[in-house]
Amino acid sequence: MKTTTLIFIILLNCFGSFAEVFPMNGNSVIFNATKIKAEALASTNFTTTATTIAQDDITAGLDEFPNLHPLVVHFPVVLLLLAVLLQLIQLFVLNRTLDWVILLTVGGGFIGAYVAGTFVHPHTEGLTEMAKRVLEQHDKYADWTLWSSALAAVLKIVSLFWYKLKRSFEVGIFVVMAFAAYSVAQAGHYGSQLVYIEGVGPQGKYLGDESEENHENDDGHSH
């Protein structure tokens, strides 16, 4: 009897202690979870705000570039290389819809080459002798790109409306487009050499003012 009473008292004490501890621990867990969630939310908001501020700080406006040539010149490079690839496929499929796609591609390449070589071509000054030689090669291939892409676009128009899907004529167009692709690739090569080896362009180095007065400077160069 004494043993039973003793066990009952021990269980009662344990139950009382458990009842006191459990709510406190539960509240503690809930409080800690709430605190962690709030801290995580605050951290996320801070990170998002910091990222937005960082993006605003690093995104330069167009007027901050010394010249827009690098932003435009990639379009004719991509479009003319794509055009010659599509024209090669056309030799085998002779699809009229593909003809329109090729015309838009090579036409876009010509327009991009014209804009890059005329409206946003940088005016340079103070170039080293090696940089001048490289620039001459770059401009030569840029001119070839312009005229060959224009010819290719005209030939594709003739193909669409007069010589419809004649393989022999399409071969001639492919040859012209291949020359345009070669020319734009070479122009890109010498352009990269100017920037990354000769140092022309980064942070406006060797680039002069685009005003009329500087265009008349004999020491300068403009396309």
C-alpha atoms as one frame of an Amber mdcrd trajectory, in Angstrom:
protein
   0.000   0.000   0.000   2.793   2.366   0.827   4.509   1.483  -2.421   1.359
   2.239  -4.443   0.899   5.557  -2.650   4.536   6.463  -3.255   4.280   5.704
  -6.994   1.068   7.745  -7.218   2.734  10.741  -5.576   5.755  10.493  -7.913
   3.522  10.336 -11.020   1.476  13.256  -9.784   4.590  15.363  -9.262   5.924
  14.418 -12.691   2.594  15.335 -14.318   2.554  18.682 -12.527   6.116  19.451
 -13.598   5.317  18.432 -17.184   2.216  20.649 -17.220   4.279  23.604 -16.087
   7.173  23.011 -18.476   5.230  22.117 -21.650   3.344  25.439 -22.124   6.479
  27.403 -21.433   8.485  25.385 -23.937   5.666  25.611 -26.497   5.486  29.367
 -26.163   9.247  29.518 -26.427   9.234  27.491 -29.606   6.471  29.640 -31.122
   8.261  32.820 -30.081  11.578  31.621 -31.526   9.909  30.521 -34.771   8.205
  33.903 -35.104  11.449  35.692 -34.386  13.355  33.626 -36.970  10.635  34.249
 -39.587  10.727  37.994 -38.942  14.514  38.068 -39.193  14.419  36.076 -42.439
  11.780  38.421 -43.888  13.783  41.483 -42.887  16.915  39.941 -44.410  15.064
  39.185 -47.667  13.701  42.722 -47.877  17.146  44.123 -47.235  18.698  41.883
 -49.896  16.035  42.818 -52.443  16.478  46.519 -51.715  20.256  46.204 -51.888
  20.028  44.351 -55.214  17.712  47.005 -56.662  20.038  49.766 -55.536  23.041
  47.904 -56.926  21.335  47.441 -60.297  20.427  51.102 -60.419  24.029  51.988
 -59.631  25.632  49.753 -62.289  23.259  50.285 -65.216  24.753  52.983 -67.433
  22.605  55.157 -69.661  23.243  55.353 -73.397  24.536  58.904 -73.046  27.297
  57.643 -70.744  28.956  55.557 -73.466  31.731  57.333 -75.381  30.361  55.744
 -78.548  27.442  53.440 -79.434  29.313  51.440 -82.077  29.873  48.390 -79.796
  26.159  48.268 -78.985  25.100  48.211 -82.651  27.807  46.264 -84.437  26.831
  42.881 -82.997  23.531  42.890 -84.902  25.024  42.698 -88.432  27.573  40.131
 -87.248  24.882  37.769 -85.972  22.332  38.413 -88.727  24.728  38.011 -91.667
  26.234  34.810 -90.283  22.723  33.467 -89.722  21.666  34.529 -93.245  24.410
  32.539 -94.971  23.558  29.480 -92.865  19.887  29.745 -93.823  20.805  30.266
 -97.467  22.876  27.083 -97.371  19.834  25.205 -96.076  17.730  26.826 -98.797
  19.895  25.206-101.485  18.492  21.845-100.402  14.908  22.640 -99.368  13.930
  25.477-101.782  11.206  26.755 -99.499   9.491  30.051-100.338   8.741  30.896
 -96.695  12.412  30.434 -95.877  13.200  32.889 -98.691  11.311  35.610 -96.807
  13.133  34.767 -93.578  16.476  35.010 -95.368  15.524  38.356 -96.910  14.588
  39.778 -93.515  17.799  38.413 -91.999  20.195  39.678 -94.652  18.251  42.958
 -94.902  18.540  43.442 -91.157  22.255  42.655 -91.394  22.705  45.307 -94.092
  20.812  47.925 -92.064  22.846  47.097 -88.959  26.100  47.333 -90.926  25.046
  50.678 -92.403  24.124  52.146 -89.018  27.291  50.823 -87.362  29.524  52.110
 -90.158  27.833  55.472 -90.718  25.889  56.862 -87.772  27.778  55.405 -84.804
  31.223  54.806 -86.246  33.690  56.331 -83.748  35.946  59.227 -84.637  39.479
  58.388 -83.522  42.526  60.491 -82.786  46.066  59.996 -81.561  46.278  56.379
 -82.682  49.543  54.479 -82.710  50.887  53.395 -86.093  49.865  49.794 -85.456
  46.366  50.860 -84.403  46.025  52.905 -87.607  46.948  49.891 -89.727  44.502
  47.675 -87.873  41.759  50.292 -88.212  42.344  50.490 -91.966  41.804  46.737
 -92.241  38.723  46.948 -90.044  37.204  49.692 -92.189  38.075  47.863 -95.418
  36.221  44.734 -94.369  33.381  46.837 -92.965  32.941  48.441 -96.412  33.015
  45.033 -98.060  30.385  43.846 -95.587  28.143  46.783 -96.384  28.225  46.397
-100.164  28.077  42.604-100.274  25.149  42.442 -97.835  23.312  45.083 -99.887
  23.919  43.044-103.049  22.771  39.870-101.318  19.544  41.560-100.200  18.850
  42.804-103.741  19.515  39.354-105.202  17.181  37.770-102.663  14.434  40.214
-103.705  15.027  39.240-107.341  14.832  35.590-106.323  11.533  36.113-104.549
   9.740  37.945-107.366  11.447  36.869-110.606  13.731  33.825-110.314  11.502
  31.909-107.945  13.274  29.011-106.227  15.831  28.366-108.972  18.678  26.442
-107.406  21.369  27.834-109.716  20.384  31.394-108.815  20.254  30.491-105.115
  23.824  29.197-105.375  24.924  32.612-106.643  23.159  34.292-103.726  24.878
  31.901-101.337  28.289  32.884-102.725  27.546  36.586-102.187  26.249  35.944
 -98.674  29.280  33.823 -97.859  31.502  36.732 -98.874  29.440  39.085 -96.699
  29.753  36.654 -93.775  33.515  36.391 -94.307  33.838  40.172 -94.476  31.844
  40.816 -91.306  33.835  38.138 -89.488  37.104  39.782 -90.526  35.791  43.223
 -89.576  34.855  41.818 -86.186  38.307  40.287 -85.790  40.105  43.565 -86.468
  37.587  45.434 -84.336  38.332  43.127 -81.415  42.047  43.592 -82.019  41.595
  47.355 -81.859  39.808  47.147 -78.519  41.559  44.345 -76.671  45.103  44.639
 -78.041  45.505  48.236 -79.217  43.284  49.635 -76.451  41.105  51.783 -78.712
  37.710  52.562 -77.212  37.627  51.434 -73.558  36.677  54.432 -71.388  36.870
  56.606 -74.497  40.589  56.063 -75.079  41.730  57.314 -78.521  38.182  58.466
 -79.276  37.728  62.098 -80.258  34.762  64.432 -80.116  32.129  63.661 -82.753
  31.734  67.356 -83.622  32.316  68.684 -87.108  35.468  70.485 -86.026  37.155
  67.277 -84.985  35.992  65.476 -88.105  38.016  67.986 -90.069  41.142  67.290
 -88.022  43.767  65.705 -90.287  45.128  63.638 -87.408  41.753  62.072 -86.756
  39.866  59.338 -88.535  36.200  58.824 -89.168  34.373  56.331 -91.292
